[in-house]
Amino acid sequence: MRKISFNFCHYKNGFFLYLLVTFMAFGCPLAMWGQGTFKLEGRLVEGLRDSSYYIYINDSIGLCPDEPTDSVEVKNRRFKYKVKLDKPCQAYLRAVYGDGTRSRKYMEMLLVPGDKAELMVKDGVYSIHGSGFYREWGGIDDVCTPIQQKMYEAKVKADSLYNKNTDSKVKEKILRDYLSLYKKYDEELDTLAREYLKKHNDEEGCVYYIIRHFGHREATYNMATDNVKNGRIAKFIKHYVDLERELFKQKKEFRKYRFK
């Protein structure tokens, strides 16, 4: 279960440099067919007002375009989409409502040619299953979802209690209790993911999911098999590991400078 929680406009304007650094290696030329067709089937729960989706596929140097690459219409809460790609690439789905307004949030996906993704969109969250990469992604996501749901419910409850109270000491206690509970769930989630990885370290979807959404990327990478390290999405996996190394290096340099 992934949250649909990032402000798309802020993402595109405020983090341009981050996009350049993060996705420079992930260009996705659409002019070269040959490796396969990526297929997507989406379903929406009842009550959502999404009438279509804009699809933004990173360009040849890995940047998200200003205007959508493609779009797909929702009919009876379902939609289908396919595109020929020569290699995996990053993409973003953005809902368009019945009145034509666009959601300020997005869903992030890795498009893997030859595989089929089955997307379930709920209110504020989405899940992905399917074949190949997406079956593996869905496996680890299903394992993590129950604890992620507890974390979400704890946050909603804490927010409600915090906003209802005016006593500063009570507010502080609510915040402390929430942070303590969040830490407990976070540790449980981390342990669960690591144990799952031990049995599924030959699945690129599992390895990418953990590297993308958890810390300790290098440890995860070291646990992965050579098939994953040299597979279809090796460039994506290695990039996030290198990014963590660089951030760690900068943090060490900052500490040295700060405490000189």
N, C-alpha and C positions, 0 to 999 in steps of 0.2 A: 504494500500500500504506500503510494507516494503522495505527498501533499501537492495540490495545485496552489502554490502559495507565493510565487515570486511575481513582483510587479514587472510586467513585460517592458513597459515604456522606460522605467527606471533602469532596467537591465540593459536596454539597447543604448541609452544615452549616457548613463552614469558609469558604465563599466566597459566602455569601448576598448580601453587598453587591456583589460582583463580578457576580453574576447580574443583580442589579437594574440596574446600570449598563450591562452588556453587552447585555442583551436587552430593555430597556424598549421599544425601538422595534419589537420583533419579535413582538408578540402575534399570536395565531392563533385568532380566534373560529371555532368549528366550527358555529355555528348558521346561518351564512349560506352556503348552497350557491350555486354559480353559475359559478365560474371553472373548475372541473375536478376530476378525481379523480386523486389521487396513488396510484400502484401500486408495490408492492414485492414482488419475488420473491427469496427467499434460499436459498442452498445452503451446507451445512456440509461440510468435509472429514471423511473417516472418522476416527473416534477421539474426536471431541468429544462431550461428554455433555449438551449443551444440549437440553432437552426442550421448551422454549417460550421466548418472549421477551416481556418487558414493554416497552411503548412509552409513553414519557413525552413528551407534546406540550406545548410552552409554552402557558401560558394567555393570556388577552386582554391582560395587561399585560407579557407576555414572561417570566414566571417558570416554572421547571420545577416541576410539581406534586409533592407528597409521595408520592402514590399514582399508579400507572400510569393513563394515559388509556385504554389498551387492551392487549390481549395477543393473541398468535398462537401456535398449537401447531406444533411441528416434527414432521413425519411423513416417514420415510425420508430424513432429513437435508435436507429441504426445507420451506419455508413460504411462504405468500402472504398479503399484507395490502393493503387499499386503504381510502382515506378521502377523503371530499369536503372540499375546502378552498377558501376564498375567496381565499387568497393564500399565498405561500410562508411557511414557519415552521420554527423549530428543533425538533428532536426527538432523543431518546436511546433507544437500544435496550439492554436489560439482560437477560442470559441468566438463565434459571431452570433448574436442574439437575433430574435425575430424582428426587432426594430432596426437592425443594421448596426447597432453599436458593437464594438469589439471588447472582449474581456481584457482587463489589465493584467491578467495572469496567463500562464502558459503551462503546457506539459512538455517535458523534455524527453526525447527518445533517441536511441541509436538505431538507425535504419540499416539492417543487415540483409544484403541481397541474397535471395534464395530461401529466406526464412519468412514465416508468416507470424505477425503479431496480432493478438486478440486483446483489444483494449476495452476495459470496463471503466466508465466514467461515473463517479458518484458526486455528491455535493462536497466539493473541496478536496477530494482525493481521487486517485485513479490506480488501477492495477493492470499489469500486463502479463499475459500468458501466451501460449502459441506453440510453434514448432522451433526446433533447434535452439538458438540463442535465447529466445523468449520463453521456451519451456524451462530452461535452466534458470533464467532470471525469475520466473514465476515461482519456482521451487523454493528459493531462498526468501523471496518476498512473503510467501505464505507462512513460512516459519517465523519471520520477524513481525508480521502484522499484528498478532494478538498483543504483544508487548508495546508496539507502537500505538495501538489503540488505547491501551492503559495510560500511556504517556500523554496522549491527546486529551483523554477524559480528565486526567489529573490537572492539566493546564486549564481546561475550561472551568473546572470546579474552583480552582485557586483564583482565577480571574474574577469569577462571580463573587466569591467571598471577599476578595480584596476591594472590589469596587463598591460593595455594600457597606463596608465598614469605614468609619471616619477616625477611629482611634489609631494613632500611629503605632503604638505598641502591638496592637492586635494585627495591624497590617504587616509589621515586621515578622511576627510569628507565622502568619500565613505564608509569607514569602520563604522563610526558613524551612518550614515544613514541606513546601512544594519543592524547593531545591534539593532537600534531602531525599524526597521520594523520587524525583527525577533522576538523581544520581544512582539510586538503587536500581531503577528500571534500566538506565543506560548501561550499567555494569552487567545486568542480566542479558540485555540485548547483545552486548559485545561478546560475552561468553557463548551465547547461543550461536551467533554467527561464526565464531571461531571453530566450535565443535562441528557445525554443519560443513564448514570448509574442509575439514580433515577428510571427510568422506566424498567430497565433491570438488576436489582441487583440480580435476581434469575438465571441469565445465567452465567455458569462457564466460557464460552468462552469470554464473555464480561469482566468479572471481571479479568480474567487472562491477557487479552490484555492490560487493563489499568494498572494493577500492573506491568506488564512486561515492558511497554514502557513509563509510566508517573511517576512523583514523587508522593508524598503523599500516599505511599502504605498503611500505617496503616489506614488512613481515608477511602480509598477505601475498605479495608478489613472490617472495621466496618459497612460500608453500605451494604455489601453482606449479603444474607440470610443464615440461618443455613444450608440449602440444599447445598449451594456452599461451605461453610466452612467445611462441613463434607462429601463432594462429592468425585468424582473420582480423581480430581486433587488437592485435599485439601493440600496435602503435598507440591506440587509445589508453590501454592499460599502462604501458611504459611511460607515457606522458604524465599521467597523474602521479606516478611514483617519483618521477624526476621533479615534478612540481613540489611535492612534499619535501624532497631533499633540499631543494633551493630555498623553500620557506624556512626550513630548519637551519640551514646555513646562515640565512639573513638574521634569524633570531639570535643565533650564537654571536654573530658579529655585533649586533645591537647591544647585547649584554656586555660584551667586552668593552665597547665604546662607552656605555653608560656607567660602568663601574670601574673605569680606569683610575 
